[in-house]
Amino acid sequence: MSTMNSLDGIRILDLSRVLAGPWCTQNLADLGADVLKVERPDQGDDTRRWGPPYLKDGDGKPTTESAYYLSTNRNKRSITCDISQPQGQALIKQLVPHCDVFIENFKVGDMARYGLDYDSLKALNPRLVYCSITGYGQTGPYRERAGYDYAIQGTGGLMSVTGERDDLGGGPQKVGVAVADLFTGMYATVAILAALRHAERTGEGQAIDMALLDTQVAVLANLGASYLVGGRYEGKVPGRMGNAHQNVVPYQVFEVAPAQAGVRDYMILAVGNDSQFAKFCDIAGHPEWAQDPRFTSNTLRVINRAELIPLMEVVFKTRTKADWLSTLEAAKVPCGPINNLAEVFADPHVQSREMINHWTHSSGGEMDLVASPLKLRGTPVRRDRPPPTMGQHTDEVLHEVLGLDASALAALRDQKII
């Protein structure tokens, strides 16, 4: 295995805050890029204050480092710079020729107001990959709207297909984590890597226009295709299905016999084909279901869902989750438990996959954080740099990259630029 990371030598000037942008640059930092996280002096990334919980220092006292901030900023270096002031804008422009990527998630037009838009910066660095992340994109009638994950989940259709069925008392429900932000961060990662490859071949950088709404529409995936291919011609719009699948049956949550008195328990069955359904029927003690003309194919099971599922619900309640899981797993029928987060991080498989990193923060606090899921055989993923305190690396970076000496740094600090 190489001791180099995949993106060694790539430097990223990161002016993004909160989640979508920082999620993208955290991916790139994990792969070895030198991410310079630019934060506002005395304020920093908004998520630093999104707590509790906050990390405790070596004496057990709360710091100003929220768990939210820590979750999305590992492996970066933090510098402070007030870009609202001309001297701060000038400092960013001095850094641009030394960077490969510039990423920001300000409102449309803000970067131009600061003289930090793509057209201004590409004159300083023609190879620059410039990524803008906004709620609705740089064009279109909604371009000036403030876009945030919750609103995007609604506008982009996700909440119309998430939650219990209306006829069972359900209603629109957001996903438990900010998936529009997270997916946008992932798509931005892909776009930046592609643009870096183009710049490597041609010497030309480019602007990337990432929108949360575009991403949310894209990840409607099979449901979006179901509507475009059939639903809009048939007058059918996919709706909420609770824990069931729109296109596959049986593929949902079932209540099972309680492991202890008075405590309801559940599990997931995810039958993906007719062979798996037949195996399930044998295990359930009802092999005749697999031969029933209403249920012999997935298409028929989707059509006759209302007849099949009540039969299965009765059978599932006759055995415990542990009994079902062991029997179904042995027969290679897809199934699984519904773990809470304590169970997730205690799971021996999660632990064996090294999905928890232990860090000592610069505050002296000890912390465990979720690790990167990236596992590259030839080039390791970085695990050596905990999330920074605000401005922790300002002097280091400005001296290393721009050659500023102590007096120059002191002058910038006196003017509250850094």
Buried (B, 14 or more C-beta within 10 A) or exposed (E): EEEEBBBBEBBBBBBBBBBBBBBBBBBBBBBBBBBBBBBBBEEBBBBBEBBEEBBBBEEEEBBBBBBBBBBBBBBBBBBBBBBEBEBBBEBBBBBBEBBBBBBBBBBBEBBEEBBBBBEBBBEEBEBBBBBBBBBBBBEEEBBEBEBBBEBBBBBBBBBBBBBBBEEEEBEBBBBEEBBBBBBBBBBBBEBBBEBBEBBEEEEEBBBBBBBBBBBBBEBBEEBBEBBEEEBEEEEEEBBBBBEBBBEBBBBBBBEBBEEEEEEEBEBBBBBEEBEBBBBBBBBBEBEEBBEBEEBBEBEBBBBBBEEBBEEBEEBBBEBBBBEBBEBBEEEEBBBEBEEEEEEEBEBEEBEEEEBEBEBEBBBBBEBEBBBBEEEEEEBBBBBEBBBBBBBBBBBEBBBEBEEBEEEEBEEBBEEEBB
